[in-house]
Amino acid sequence: MQDEIQYRRILVPRGRDTGRDFGETLMDAVAHAARIISSGGLVAFPTETVYGLGADAFNQGAVARIFAVKKRPRFDPLIVHIASMDQLDQVAADVPDVARRLIEAFWPGPLTVIVQKNRNISDLVTAGLPGVGVRMPGNQIARELIGAAKTPVSAPSANSFGSISPTCAEHVRADLGEMVDFIVDGGPCEVGVESTIVSCMDSPPVLLRPGGIALEDIERCIGEVRIPERNELKHAAPGRSSRHYAPRTPLVLVDTIRPPSPEKRTGLLTFRTSPIESAFARVETLSRSGDLSEAACNLFSALKRLDASGVDMIVATRVPDTGLGRAINDRLMRAAQTVIQ
């Protein structure tokens, strides 16, 4: 990490540290955050996917606090983040060849592999499952933090369970506020949707969550990957709940945009521009050029803006179901109150 990277200071008051400046560089903030994790605290930090809520993966009390702060059910497992391959041995008891091929191809990056857990990893982290989800973030700030804390870090997204995932530090502060000990602000997330999760404990491997690495790229690396039904293996990985990533405003997912009812103020979330978008009270366009990477990056921020705009309902359109589009459609399907095909 370069010293010239500036620390955009966001502190979360808990009766201490309020307004205190921990230095002029991001490295100062990371060092302070690492000390908090080492002492059993909770830190929100950037990754390339979304902001994570991190705790020492081996500290039962700290991990339990993640569940309490997020109001997360104990049946929903956590992903463990590592900074180096040495830490993989602390987390995993066995890493099969298929997992090693994925690791070599996509780490550091937005890919989580599920492998046999090491006995040091508690059932609280894995929700009693024999496998543990592990990833090495592509974001350098995240890796610096984990390395400085000298421990693998359990970290789900830094938001209330089931709500829209945070892609900037301000989202974390608005949602979790004083319940987090410290927020490291590394700017907006580059990918914008969570990591792809592949279980390597099955043959063929199973895609448990589409995300920042496209299924097509994974299959080019390891061959066939099974895609379970939407409600199958419901508690096998994060993000598989039928209702997830959801705004407070009712969201309707459609294939075709139609003029909204004049009786309601309706917001529109569209992939590209629509000829009837002027009929909507508020419009968010994910990518005017039709770029799925740009659309994924903008998804959660656009949803949050629509949710805060005061509209009565949100109409969202599906995107092409290839590449990162598969992850976008998965998030929209789980966020929707109503689906119209």
Secondary structure as GFF3:
##gff-version 3
##sequence-region A 1 341
A	DSSP	alpha_helix	26	38	.	.	.	ID=ss1
A	DSSP	beta_strand	43	45	.	.	.	ID=ss2
A	DSSP	beta_strand	52	56	.	.	.	ID=ss3
A	DSSP	alpha_helix	60	70	.	.	.	ID=ss4
A	DSSP	beta_strand	79	81	.	.	.	ID=ss5
A	DSSP	alpha_helix	85	91	.	.	.	ID=ss6
A	DSSP	beta_strand	92	94	.	.	.	ID=ss7
A	DSSP	alpha_helix	97	106	.	.	.	ID=ss8
A	DSSP	beta_strand	111	117	.	.	.	ID=ss9
A	DSSP	alpha_helix	123	126	.	.	.	ID=ss10
A	DSSP	beta_strand	131	135	.	.	.	ID=ss11
A	DSSP	alpha_helix	140	149	.	.	.	ID=ss12
A	DSSP	beta_strand	153	154	.	.	.	ID=ss13
A	DSSP	alpha_helix	169	175	.	.	.	ID=ss14
A	DSSP	three_ten_helix	177	179	.	.	.	ID=ss15
A	DSSP	beta_strand	182	183	.	.	.	ID=ss16
A	DSSP	beta_strand	196	199	.	.	.	ID=ss17
A	DSSP	beta_strand	206	209	.	.	.	ID=ss18
A	DSSP	alpha_helix	215	222	.	.	.	ID=ss19
A	DSSP	beta_strand	251	254	.	.	.	ID=ss20
A	DSSP	beta_strand	266	270	.	.	.	ID=ss21
A	DSSP	three_ten_helix	277	279	.	.	.	ID=ss22
A	DSSP	beta_strand	282	285	.	.	.	ID=ss23
A	DSSP	alpha_helix	292	308	.	.	.	ID=ss24
A	DSSP	beta_strand	313	317	.	.	.	ID=ss25
A	DSSP	alpha_helix	325	335	.	.	.	ID=ss26
A	DSSP	beta_strand	338	340	.	.	.	ID=ss27
###
